[in-house]
Amino acid sequence: MKAIIDALAIIGNRVEWLLEDSSLSDEQAMELYKINKTLSRAVRLNKTLLLLTKIDNNQFVDTTTVSINELLHRYMDDYQEVYDYKEIQITLNEKENFHLQINETLATMLITNLLKNAYVHNNEHGTIQIEIGKDYITFSNSGDLQPLDEKRIFERFYQGKKKEGTTGLGLAIVAAICRQCSLAVSYRFVNNMHEFHVTNNK
């Protein structure tokens, strides 16, 4: 899979080189731009699949005690800035401190993927509600007024309403991390909110 990523990167470099040709017509330049955009998405997709393989093969073995509360605070402002144009209202209810014995890289991927999912699949002027307890964290977001397929939402390549610019594998990564780290993840649609709940099973 790494060979595929390298090959796509080489093709991408050649396309970028062609785009610098001032003799191209507007139509040719637009076609090359579309090709480059598709290649970029293919590279991201392959990197994500490689990451999923590493998670499934338990290649993140080093663990430490991670404060999920602190980790969330570290990234909340960053995501708020990125998606500020949507003017999403976010609220955080910290009932207790949630600590996990987990690989820190996996913990970061778990939280950032859930946080990104809550923004990407939200509406303008929507809401995000996050609650943290002693052994759980819950992300609830507004968005589509129809429930997702709770039996398939964590599958790879499940074709829900994917957003442009995403690989559609964020929740598959969340599920893979939970399987490896003795966590449980679930989805439900409550009061027109999409709720993702992660619980420590240990």
C-alpha positions in Angstrom: 0.0 0.0 0.0 2.9 2.3 0.6 4.0 1.7 -2.9 0.6 2.9 -4.1 0.9 6.1 -2.1 4.4 6.7 -3.5 3.2 6.2 -7.0 0.3 8.6 -6.6 2.6 11.2 -5.1 4.9 10.9 -8.2 1.9 11.3 -10.5 0.7 14.3 -8.4 4.1 16.0 -8.8 4.0 15.5 -12.5 0.5 17.0 -12.7 1.6 20.0 -10.7 4.6 20.4 -13.0 2.2 20.4 -16.0 0.0 23.0 -14.3 3.0 25.4 -14.4 3.0 25.4 -18.2 1.8 28.8 -19.3 0.9 27.5 -22.7 -2.0 25.5 -21.4 -5.5 26.6 -22.3 -8.0 27.4 -19.5 -9.8 24.1 -20.3 -6.6 22.1 -20.1 -5.6 23.7 -16.8 -9.1 23.0 -15.3 -8.9 19.4 -16.3 -5.4 19.0 -14.8 -6.7 20.8 -11.6 -9.5 18.2 -11.4 -7.0 15.3 -11.8 -4.8 16.8 -9.1 -7.7 17.1 -6.7 -8.7 13.5 -7.4 -5.1 12.3 -6.8 -4.9 14.2 -3.5 -8.0 12.4 -2.3 -6.7 9.1 -3.4 -3.5 9.7 -1.5 -5.4 10.6 1.7 -7.6 7.5 1.3 -4.6 5.2 0.9 -2.9 6.7 4.0 -6.1 6.3 6.0 -6.4 2.6 4.9 -2.8 2.1 5.9 -3.5 3.6 9.3 -6.5 1.3 9.8 -4.3 -1.7 8.9 -1.8 -0.6 11.6 -4.5 -0.2 14.2 -6.0 -3.7 13.3 -2.5 -5.2 13.5 -2.1 -3.7 17.0 1.0 -1.7 16.0 0.3 1.0 18.6 1.5 -0.9 21.7 2.9 1.7 24.0 0.3 3.0 26.5 0.1 5.7 29.1 -2.5 7.3 31.2 -4.4 9.9 29.1 -6.8 12.5 30.4 -9.6 12.6 27.8 -10.7 16.0 29.2 -7.3 17.6 28.6 -7.0 16.0 25.2 -10.4 17.4 24.2 -9.6 20.9 25.4 -6.3 20.8 23.4 -8.2 20.4 20.1 -11.6 22.1 20.6 -10.4 25.6 19.8 -8.5 24.4 16.7 -11.6 22.8 15.3 -13.8 25.8 16.2 -11.4 28.1 14.2 -11.4 25.7 11.2 -15.2 25.5 11.1 -15.9 29.0 12.3 -17.7 29.9 9.1 -20.5 27.4 10.1 -21.1 29.4 13.3 -21.7 26.2 15.3 -22.5 26.5 19.0 -20.5 24.0 21.1 -21.2 23.2 24.8 -19.1 21.0 27.1 -20.4 19.3 30.2 -17.6 17.8 32.2 -19.2 15.8 35.0 -16.0 14.1 35.9 -12.4 13.4 34.7 -12.2 10.5 32.2 -8.8 8.8 32.2 -7.8 6.0 29.9 -4.7 3.7 29.8 -4.2 3.9 26.1 -1.7 4.7 23.4 -1.6 8.5 23.2 -1.6 8.6 19.4 -4.7 6.4 19.3 -6.4 8.5 22.0 -5.7 11.7 19.9 -7.1 10.0 16.7 -10.2 8.9 18.6 -11.1 12.3 19.9 -10.1 14.3 16.8 -12.1 12.0 14.5 -15.2 12.3 16.7 -14.8 16.1 17.0 -14.3 16.5 13.2 -17.3 14.3 12.5 -19.5 16.5 14.7 -18.4 19.6 12.7 -18.3 18.2 9.2 -21.8 16.6 9.4 -23.4 19.5 11.0 -25.5 22.5 9.8 -24.6 26.1 9.7 -25.7 27.6 13.0 -25.9 24.1 14.4 -25.0 22.8 17.8 -22.5 20.3 19.3 -22.9 19.0 22.8 -20.1 17.1 24.5 -20.5 15.3 27.9 -17.7 13.6 29.8 -18.2 11.3 32.7 -15.9 9.1 34.7 -15.8 6.3 32.1 -17.4 7.8 29.0 -17.5 10.6 26.5 -20.5 11.5 24.3 -20.6 13.7 21.2 -24.0 15.0 20.0 -24.5 17.1 17.0 -27.3 18.6 14.9 -27.3 17.8 11.2 -29.5 15.7 8.9 -32.9 15.2 10.4 -32.9 11.5 9.6 -31.2 8.9 11.7 -28.1 7.1 10.3 -28.0 3.3 9.8 -26.7 2.4 13.3 -25.8 -1.1 12.1 -23.5 0.1 9.3 -22.4 3.6 10.3 -19.0 2.3 11.6 -18.3 0.2 8.5 -15.5 1.1 6.1 -16.8 2.6 2.9 -20.4 2.8 4.1 -22.0 5.2 1.7 -23.9 7.6 3.9 -24.1 11.3 3.1 -20.3 11.8 2.8 -19.0 15.3 2.7 -16.7 16.5 -0.1 -13.0 16.5 1.0 -13.4 13.6 3.5 -12.4 10.0 3.1 -15.6 8.7 4.7 -13.4 6.5 7.0 -13.4 8.7 10.2 -15.9 6.6 12.1 -14.3 3.3 10.9 -11.1 4.6 12.5 -13.0 5.3 15.7 -14.5 1.8 15.7 -11.1 0.2 15.0 -9.5 2.1 17.9 -12.3 1.1 20.3 -11.9 -2.6 19.3 -8.2 -2.5 20.1 -8.5 -0.6 23.3 -11.5 -2.4 25.0 -13.8 0.6 24.4 -17.4 0.4 23.2 -18.7 2.9 20.7 -22.4 3.3 19.8 -24.7 5.6 17.8 -28.3 6.7 18.3 -30.5 9.5 17.1 -32.2 11.3 19.9 -34.2 14.6 19.8 -33.0 15.3 16.3 -29.3 15.0 17.5 -26.8 12.4 16.3 -25.2 10.9 19.4 -21.9 9.0 19.5 -21.1 7.4 22.8 -17.7 5.9 23.8 -17.5 3.9 27.0 -14.5 2.3 28.8 -15.3 -1.4 29.2 -12.3 -2.2 31.4 
